[in-house]
Amino acid sequence: MAPVKIGTRGSRLALGQTGQIADVLTAVGGFEAEIVPVKTDGDVLTGPLSQMGGTGVFAAALRAAVLDGGVDVAVHSLKDLPTAAVPGLTLAAVPVRADPRDALCSRDGLKLAELPAGASVGTGSPRRAAQLLAARPDLKIVDIRGNVDTRLGRVAGLPGNAPAEVVPGKTGDLDAVVLAAAGLSRINRLDTVTEYLEADVMLPAPGQGALALECRTADAGPAGILGQALAAVDDVDTRLAVTAERALLARLEAGCSAPVGAFAFRKGSMLYLEAMVCSLDGKRSLRLKKATDGLSNVGATLLGIELAEELLAGGAADLADLSGSGK
């Protein structure tokens, strides 16, 4: 059997998390794997993510590579994966989710409540910006881009940062940044975290902390070794949770950069889902919870749709541009 080609973005984070997946798949499937970096629009284009033309900037090129046979499997950060299905592709595995929380990385070990009035906090996510302003209206939110190390470099003195002068817009010029805890863990930089932001302060993006393994539908069946290996790494509880979160996002017709947070989890015989829509300035928000005992993909999907309907009935579409254009 020829080596299985696993496509991913070329960042340190993407390569690291894909290497971990490749190790598991090869151990389970008994085949060799080759990691193939693929450049996406999100890696090439500059400017705020919220103005890059909607969802899929990190996924489209990877999906095309799977369809044209350039790779056999694509590894996505699930929060970057559009909710619309692509003919010919199957979301074949969602491994066990890592920590879904957002994390504050600030100078001098400061927590969110301890940042001085007017402190500058960097993030490229309208969802994070809106919830930061809801908790601390005095903060100055700075839009930032770049890989994880680049963003951490905007805060002077964090563990692992190279000594650097303060250069506005480049290094050491911010009091704090907010990043996904899962990403920091995957590149061994959790030592920069000064506070994990719990759901009552900051609901994560739908799918945050989870990975999506996508392959050609023809390869996803149980008859093939690849399909068997992918099925073996699929985690039922994680798939249920992200199915509910993505169903909510789809019903809201919300882009991945819309100020929408959602988090679902299974506890016992129930699947719980909490979601939030916030105005960009953080002044208005709507947060609702719902649960179901329908522990199936259909049940999870209905849970997400029903909670989205309740959010829309409560005026969620008046709070923000759910398409996520940032306007």
Phi, psi and omega in degrees: 000131179294152178304142176282125180270122183249115182270146179200166171293166187265006181289161177304319180295312183296317180294323180294313182290329178288325176299320178295319178295317181299320179299317181292314182297318181291325178293320181285316187271342180073021178245170175269155180228147177235126179272128184241108177291139180231128177281132178250166177302324180294338178274336187263318184287153176247169180103172182300138178302325184293347182245022183267012174096023172097199187284160171095002183294336179259356188242332190300314182293324178293318179296320179296322180294325177291315183295323183271004175086004178296327174223165180259330182222140172248136175253116180248150158288121192300330181293343179268356187269121178304151183282338181289135178288153177247123179305133179095349180244149178229135172282092193277336181205140170233099182294172180307132185287141172275184181305119183277354188286158168272155184229137175268129177240107189231161179292149174059022176070019185289141171270171185304316182289344184264351179298140180294157178304133179080009180301148180264127182234128183263136172197150175258006186256118175302326178298313179294318182300314182297318182286329173297316181291329176295323181277325183220084183298344183278347186291152172259112182271128182245125179286125181231154176230175174114171179288176187299315182296322179297317181291321177295330180294346178286350179247118182291139170087002178290144178306133178091347177284137175289144176304132183207150175288158174285117178235109182308130179084355183229303184219140169063019187258001182242157176278332183196162170225158176240127182225168177284131180300324182298318180295318178297321179295319185291341176245020174059046177235029177295343179291352177272350185284128175256341176198131170274127184272112184286167188297333180289341175261317185215104174288136182288170173291147175307129179085356183300137180091348181255155175249152178239127178251112186247137179220173175295140182303325181295338181262357189272351185288165183286351182284336183260156181296319180297314179300321179295318181294318179296319179298327183290333181264358178286134180251120188298314183294320178295318180297318178301314183297311183287334175297316178296316182296317182287329176295321176297314180299318181294317180294326177287349186054042185263140175282165183291346179256010177287151180284065181237129175244146178204141177212129178237152176204151177264135173224114182063234182264013184237150171246122183254142178223130174237139182218156184214137169238134188228144172293154185298332180273001176076003186278335181229140179206162177223125183228129181224158177231154177201158180218161177215154171260009177276085185273066177216169178299322178294315180298317180295319179296316179297322178301313180296318180296315183295320179291323176298319178299320179293322177296316180295320178296332180274001176100020183302323182291343178273348183277327185201162173283101187290344177292344173081023179285347180080006180270000000 
